[in-house]
């Protein structure tokens, strides 16, 4: 098979599977293979966990951090770390040098000489058109509880990190099984087998039994589908969702948009892969990224689906997952306002667009403002919804700044856990008037969409945003919309945008929600204003 027969990423995955000199597997038992031959590892669980942590993070870590994470309950943490490194160093030799890099202050692995099974899985998941063979391979790697051998007693911070990694891998598993089941050439019997596997691995999932029920129902196997629904309801009790009463004979509008959506990848200047999507037809409409997105999961969302359908109804709707979340690379060196701007520039340039209207929501407004000032010849119109010109460290009260700092700590500790209370902090401020189902969806969506570390990095980056000096320089016709009772970004910040941008039109939305929901009157006002503005300036 040649590169022209298979997308480049999947081809690279297949090559790496056969040609890697050193390979680390962490999804099951931690193993190290040299040229396909198992290399015996020390029996020390902490040393194995240390190897896995260095490989999975792929980053350089301070010795103090590693001591706190793994050896805090020992008499000599630094000595224990040195002992573990001495056991790993000779095992990681390649071409006469060790891939374990350690000096007095920091420790890392040279990942260019290693293949890691979790990265293989992620690359297959993120591939635009993976082969069935690669999807099967990834599904097999995830066909058990991921990272099960990495548990350590009395290591709370490490345990929180491990939970986050495990839940991310469960999200990848869901995406891979969905792609495999939908792939041309996969028989119904194999599809059902994988869906049953998914259900067994995640018995308290909403999505796994729904997918199996949909498949069985579409095949006319009503008795089996009813059995799946019955088991789901008995397990979930009051938390069970009402999808079992839905009809499956025709696709919903959101499913049609998802089916017709084209996903691709482009590479930013720092080699970070950014996932973008196009859907709909007509003149282009580009949306800057916001907190948080996922090009596939958004279409099932009670939060975004109706909005995106409306925006794609008369336009070629182009959007992307910001670095650090969604289908874009998560393990990235830089999460900052400058990188957000570069990601937008990268996506726009990859599409070879001429002039186009640009839509920003929340912090995406600041990114859109900077882009419009830098590229006045490209932006034909600017739409800003729920935005701000200065971040929370600059534009908010001392009380609110302290509150945001406290939320950072809670995020760092609890984002990746099964306890949704940490993420619920965001859900309640984004959508205080949302119904419980929408809030629960958003809680779970945030967990699947980014890691605890990146959730903190995003919030820190948002705090330092400041584009106030650029507002008078905007040349494009501008529409600013903001909810009067916005609990996340104060109404005054929206008014500041409109007052400082020459000839901007300001629309007040009667809502308390930062994210305007499709079932509230303000949503229709918002969409009508946007569509009218686009008709005038497209």
C-alpha positions in Angstrom: 0.0 0.0 0.0 1.4 3.4 -1.0 1.0 6.8 0.6 -1.4 7.8 -2.2 -3.7 4.9 -1.2 -3.8 5.9 2.5 -3.6 9.2 4.3 -0.2 10.1 5.4 -0.8 9.9 9.1 -2.2 6.4 9.0 0.6 5.3 6.7 3.1 6.6 9.2 1.3 4.7 12.0 1.7 1.4 10.0 5.3 2.1 9.3 6.1 2.9 12.9 4.4 -0.3 14.1 7.0 -2.4 12.1 10.1 -0.2 12.1 10.4 1.3 15.6 13.6 0.2 17.3 12.1 0.8 20.8 8.5 0.6 21.7 6.7 1.2 25.0 3.3 -0.2 25.7 1.3 1.2 28.6 -2.3 0.4 27.7 -2.0 -3.1 29.3 1.0 -4.2 31.2 3.9 -1.8 30.9 6.3 -3.4 28.4 9.4 -2.3 26.5 10.3 -3.9 23.2 13.5 -3.6 21.2 13.1 -4.6 17.6 10.0 -6.5 18.6 11.7 -8.5 21.4 10.5 -8.0 25.0 13.1 -6.3 27.3 12.7 -7.3 30.9 11.8 -4.4 33.2 12.4 -4.0 36.9 9.6 -5.3 39.1 9.3 -1.9 40.8 5.8 -0.6 40.2 6.9 3.0 40.7 9.7 2.7 38.3 7.4 1.3 35.6 4.9 4.0 36.4 7.7 6.6 36.1 8.6 5.2 32.6 5.0 5.4 31.5 4.5 8.9 32.9 7.6 10.2 31.0 6.5 8.5 27.8 2.8 9.6 28.0 3.5 13.2 28.8 6.5 13.4 26.4 7.8 16.4 28.3 10.7 17.4 30.4 9.9 17.3 34.1 11.7 18.9 37.1 13.2 16.3 39.5 11.3 17.9 42.4 8.0 17.3 40.6 8.8 13.6 39.9 9.9 13.2 43.5 6.6 14.7 44.8 4.5 12.6 42.3 6.1 9.2 42.9 8.4 9.2 46.0 6.9 11.7 48.4 6.2 9.0 51.0 9.8 7.6 51.0 12.6 8.6 53.3 14.9 9.8 50.5 12.7 10.9 47.5 15.7 12.1 45.4 17.6 8.9 46.1 14.6 6.8 45.1 14.3 8.7 41.9 18.0 8.2 41.1 17.6 4.5 41.7 14.6 4.2 39.3 16.4 6.2 36.7 19.5 3.9 37.0 17.3 0.9 36.3 15.7 2.5 33.2 18.8 4.1 31.6 20.5 0.9 30.3 17.2 -0.4 29.0 16.6 2.6 26.9 19.8 2.5 24.8 19.6 3.2 21.1 22.6 3.6 18.8 24.9 3.7 21.7 23.1 6.4 23.6 20.3 6.3 26.2 17.0 7.9 25.3 16.6 8.8 28.9 17.8 12.3 29.3 18.5 13.5 32.8 20.6 16.3 34.3 20.7 17.8 37.8 17.4 19.5 37.4 15.2 17.8 34.8 14.3 14.4 33.3 12.7 13.4 30.0 12.6 10.8 27.2 13.8 11.4 23.7 10.5 10.5 22.1 11.8 10.7 18.5 13.4 7.3 19.1 10.4 5.7 20.8 6.9 4.5 19.7 4.2 4.6 22.4 1.0 2.7 22.0 -1.2 5.5 23.3 0.2 7.8 20.6 -0.5 5.2 18.0 -4.1 5.1 19.1 -4.4 8.9 19.2 -2.9 9.2 15.6 -5.3 6.6 14.3 -8.2 8.4 16.0 -7.2 11.8 14.6 -6.6 10.5 11.1 -8.9 12.0 8.5 -9.5 8.6 6.8 -8.0 5.7 8.8 -8.0 2.2 7.2 -10.2 -0.5 8.8 -7.0 -2.4 9.6 -5.7 0.6 11.7 -9.1 1.1 13.4 -9.2 -2.6 14.4 -5.7 -2.3 15.7 -6.6 0.7 17.8 -9.8 -0.9 19.0 -8.0 -4.0 20.1 -5.4 -1.9 22.0 -8.3 -0.2 23.9 -10.4 -3.4 24.4 -9.8 -3.4 28.2 -9.5 -0.9 31.0 -6.7 1.5 29.8 -3.6 2.0 32.0 -4.8 -0.6 34.4 -1.3 -1.6 35.5 -0.3 1.9 36.4 -2.2 2.2 39.7 -0.1 3.2 42.7 -1.1 3.4 46.3 -0.8 6.6 48.3 0.0 8.8 45.4 -3.0 11.2 45.1 -1.6 13.7 42.6 -0.4 11.0 40.4 -3.8 9.2 40.7 -5.6 12.4 39.5 -3.3 12.6 36.5 -3.9 8.9 35.8 -7.7 9.4 35.9 -7.5 12.2 33.4 -5.4 10.1 31.0 -7.7 7.1 31.4 -10.8 9.2 30.7 -9.1 10.7 27.6 -8.4 7.2 26.3 -12.0 6.2 26.9 -13.0 9.2 24.7 -10.6 8.0 22.0 -12.0 4.5 22.3 -15.5 5.8 21.7 -14.4 7.8 18.6 -12.5 4.8 17.2 -15.3 2.3 17.7 -17.8 4.8 16.1 -15.5 5.2 13.1 -15.0 1.4 12.8 -18.7 0.7 13.0 -19.5 3.3 10.4 -16.7 2.3 8.0 -17.6 0.8 4.6 -16.6 -2.9 4.5 -17.3 -3.6 8.2 -20.0 -6.3 8.5 -22.9 -5.8 10.8 -21.8 -8.7 13.0 -18.4 -7.2 13.6 -20.0 -3.8 14.3 -22.3 -5.3 16.9 -19.4 -7.1 18.5 -17.4 -3.9 18.9 -20.4 -2.0 20.2 -21.1 -4.8 22.8 -17.4 -4.6 23.8 -17.8 -0.9 24.3 -20.9 -1.4 26.5 -19.1 -4.0 28.6 -16.1 -1.7 29.1 -18.2 1.3 30.1 -21.4 -0.1 31.7 -22.4 3.4 33.0 -21.9 5.2 29.7 -24.8 6.9 28.0 -23.3 6.8 24.5 -22.2 3.1 24.3 -25.7 1.5 24.8 -27.2 4.2 22.7 -24.9 3.3 19.8 -25.7 -0.4 20.2 -29.4 0.2 20.5 -29.3 2.4 17.3 -27.5 -0.3 15.4 -29.8 -3.2 16.5 -32.9 -1.1 15.8 -31.7 -0.2 12.3 -31.3 -3.9 11.6 -34.8 -4.6 12.8 -33.6 -6.7 15.8 -36.1 -5.1 18.1 -36.0 -7.7 20.9 -32.2 -7.3 21.3 -32.5 -3.5 21.1 -35.2 -3.6 23.8 -32.9 -5.7 26.0 -30.1 -3.1 25.7 -32.5 -0.3 26.6 -33.8 -2.3 29.6 -30.3 -3.0 30.9 -29.4 0.7 30.4 -32.4 1.9 32.3 -31.9 -0.5 35.2 -28.3 0.5 35.6 -28.7 4.3 35.2 -32.0 4.6 37.1 -33.2 8.3 37.3 -30.1 9.3 35.3 -31.2 7.4 32.2 -31.8 9.5 29.1 -34.8 9.3 27.0 -33.1 8.3 23.7 -34.8 4.8 23.9 -38.1 6.4 22.7 -36.4 8.1 19.7 -37.1 7.0 16.1 -34.1 5.7 14.1 -35.8 5.4 10.7 -34.5 8.8 9.6 -31.5 11.0 10.3 -31.9 14.1 12.4 -30.6 17.3 10.8 -27.5 17.3 13.1 -26.7 13.8 11.9 -27.0 14.9 8.3 -24.6 17.8 9.0 -22.2 15.5 10.8 -22.3 13.0 7.9 -21.5 15.7 5.3 -18.9 17.5 7.4 -15.3 17.3 6.0 -12.6 17.1 8.6 -9.0 17.9 7.7 -5.7 18.8 9.5 -3.2 21.5 9.0 0.1 22.3 10.8 0.8 25.5 12.7 4.3 27.0 12.6 5.3 25.1 15.8 4.2 21.8 14.1 1.0 21.5 16.2 -1.7 19.7 14.2 -5.0 21.7 14.1 -8.2 19.9 13.1 -10.7 21.9 11.0 -14.0 21.1 9.4 -16.2 22.4 6.5 -19.9 21.8 6.2 -22.7 23.4 4.2 -22.6 25.3 0.9 -22.5 28.9 -0.2 -20.1 31.8 0.7 -17.6 31.0 3.5 -18.2 31.9 7.2 -15.2 31.3 9.5 -15.7 30.8 13.2 -12.8 31.3 15.6 -12.4 28.6 18.3 -13.7 29.1 21.8 -13.9 27.2 25.1 -14.2 24.2 24.3 -14.9 22.5 20.9 -14.9 19.1 19.3 -15.6 18.9 15.6 -17.6 15.7 15.9 -19.2 15.7 19.4 -20.5 19.3 18.8 -23.2 18.0 16.4 -24.8 15.8 19.2 -24.7 18.8 21.5 -27.8 20.4 23.1 -25.5 23.4 23.4 -24.0 23.9 19.9 -25.8 21.7 17.5 -28.8 24.0 16.7 -26.5 27.1 16.4 -24.1 25.4 14.0 -26.9 24.1 11.9 -28.3 27.6 11.5 -24.8 29.0 10.7 -24.2 26.3 8.1 -27.6 26.5 6.5 -26.6 29.3 4.0 -22.8 29.2 4.2 -19.8 27.0 3.9 -19.2 27.0 7.7 -15.5 26.6 8.5 -14.4 26.0 12.1 -11.6 24.3 14.0 -10.6 22.8 17.3 -8.1 25.0 19.1 -4.8 23.4 20.0 -5.0 21.5 23.3 -8.6 20.3 22.8 -11.0 18.4 20.6 -9.4 16.6 17.6 -6.4 18.9 17.5 -3.1 18.0 19.2 -3.4 18.0 23.0 0.3 17.7 23.9 1.4 21.1 22.8 4.3 23.4 23.9 2.4 26.6 23.8 -1.2 27.6 24.9 -1.3 31.4 24.7 -3.2 34.2 22.9 -0.4 34.3 20.3 -0.8 30.6 19.6 -4.6 31.0 19.3 -4.1 33.7 16.7 -1.6 31.6 14.8 -4.0 28.7 14.8 -6.7 30.8 13.2 -4.3 32.1 10.6 -3.1 28.6 9.9 -6.7 27.3 9.2 -7.6 30.3 7.1 -4.4 30.0 5.0 -5.0 26.3 4.5 -8.4 27.0 2.9 -7.0 29.6 0.5 -9.9 32.0 1.3 -10.2 35.5 -0.2 -12.5 37.8 1.8 -14.8 36.3 4.4 -16.9 37.1 7.4 -15.4 36.1 10.8 -17.4 35.0 13.8 -16.0 35.0 17.4 -17.6 33.8 20.5 -16.3 34.4 24.1 -12.5 34.5 24.0 -12.7 33.8 20.2 -13.9 37.4 20.0 -10.4 38.7 21.0 -8.7 36.4 18.6 -11.0 37.6 15.8 -10.4 41.2 16.7 -6.6 40.8 16.5 -7.0 38.8 13.2 -9.2 41.5 11.7 -6.7 44.3 12.5 -3.8 42.3 11.2 -5.6 41.2 8.0 -8.1 44.0 7.1 -8.0 42.9 3.5 -9.3 39.4 4.4 -12.2 40.1 6.9 -15.3 41.4 5.1 -17.4 41.5 8.3 -16.9 40.8 12.0 -19.4 39.2 14.4 -18.7 39.1 18.1 -20.9 37.2 20.6 -20.4 37.2 24.3 -16.9 38.6 23.9 -14.4 40.7 25.8 -11.3 42.8 25.1 -9.4 42.2 28.3 -9.0 39.0 30.3 -10.0 38.3 33.9 -6.6 39.3 35.3 -7.1 42.7 33.7 -10.7 43.5 33.2 -12.4 42.0 36.3 -12.7 43.0 39.9 -10.3 41.8 42.6 -13.0 39.6 44.0 -13.6 38.0 40.7 -9.8 37.5 40.1 -9.6 35.6 43.4 -12.5 33.5 42.4 -10.9 32.6 39.1 -7.7 31.7 40.9 -9.6 29.3 43.2 -11.3 27.7 40.2 -7.8 27.1 38.7 -6.9 25.1 41.7 -10.1 23.1 41.6 -9.6 22.4 37.9 -6.1 21.2 38.4 -7.2 18.7 41.1 -10.5 17.4 39.9 -11.1 18.0 36.1 -10.3 14.5 35.0 -12.2 12.7 37.8 -15.6 11.0 37.5 -16.9 13.7 39.9 -18.5 16.3 37.6 -18.7 18.9 40.4 -15.4 20.4 39.3 -16.6 20.9 35.7 -20.0 21.9 36.9 -18.5 25.2 38.1 -18.1 26.1 34.4 -21.4 24.7 33.3 -23.4 26.7 35.8 -21.6 30.0 34.9 -21.8 29.4 31.2 -25.5 28.4 31.3 -27.3 29.1 34.6 -30.7 28.7 33.0 -30.0 25.5 31.1 -32.0 22.3 31.9 -30.3 19.5 33.8 -29.8 17.4 30.7 -27.9 20.2 28.9 -25.8 20.9 32.0 -24.9 17.1 32.4 -24.0 16.9 28.7 -21.7 19.9 29.0 -20.1 18.5 32.2 -19.2 15.3 30.4 -18.3 17.1 27.1 -15.7 19.2 28.8 -14.0 16.1 30.3 -13.8 14.5 26.9 -12.6 17.5 25.1 -9.4 18.5 27.0 -7.1 17.3 29.8 -6.9 18.8 33.3 -3.6 20.4 32.6 -4.8 22.0 29.4 -8.0 23.2 31.1 -5.8 25.1 33.5 -3.5 26.4 30.8 -6.5 27.7 28.8 -7.8 29.6 31.8 -4.4 31.1 32.5 -4.1 32.3 28.9 -7.6 33.8 28.9 -6.6 35.9 31.9 -3.9 37.8 30.1 -5.8 38.7 26.9 -5.8 42.4 26.1 -6.8 43.8 22.7 -8.4 47.0 23.9 -5.9 49.1 22.0 -6.9 47.4 18.8 -10.6 48.2 18.9 -10.4 51.6 17.2 -8.3 50.1 14.4 -11.0 47.6 13.2 -12.1 48.5 9.6 -14.6 45.7 9.0 -18.4 46.3 9.6 -18.9 44.8 13.1 -21.9 43.3 14.9 -21.6 42.9 18.7 -24.2 40.7 20.6 -24.1 40.2 24.4 -26.6 38.7 26.9 -27.8 41.3 29.5 -27.4 38.9 32.4 -24.3 37.0 31.2 -22.9 35.2 34.3 -19.5 34.5 32.7 -18.6 37.7 30.9 -20.3 40.9 32.3 -22.6 42.8 30.0 -20.4 45.9 30.3 -17.6 44.2 28.5 -19.8 43.7 25.5 -20.8 47.3 25.6 -17.1 48.3 25.8 -16.4 46.4 22.6 -19.3 48.1 20.7 -18.4 51.5 22.0 -14.8 51.3 21.0 -15.2 49.7 17.5 -16.0 52.4 14.9 -19.6 52.2 13.7 -20.3 48.8 15.5 -23.9 47.7 15.9 -24.7 46.5 19.4 -27.6 44.0 20.1 -28.7 43.1 23.7 -29.8 39.5 24.1 -32.3 39.0 26.9 -30.7 36.0 28.6 -28.5 35.1 31.6 -26.6 32.5 29.6 -23.1 33.1 28.2 -23.8 30.4 25.7 -27.2 31.2 24.1 -29.2 28.0 23.9 -31.5 27.0 21.1 -34.6 26.7 23.2 -34.6 30.3 24.6 -36.1 33.3 22.8 -32.8 35.1 22.8 -31.3 32.4 20.5 -33.7 33.3 17.6 -33.0 37.0 18.1 -29.2 36.2 17.9 -29.5 34.0 14.8 -31.8 36.5 13.0 -29.4 39.4 13.7 -26.4 37.4 12.5 -28.2 36.2 9.3 -29.4 39.7 8.5 -25.9 41.1 9.1 -24.3 38.5 6.8 -26.8 39.2 4.1 -25.9 42.8 4.2 -22.1 42.2 4.2 -21.5 39.0 2.2 
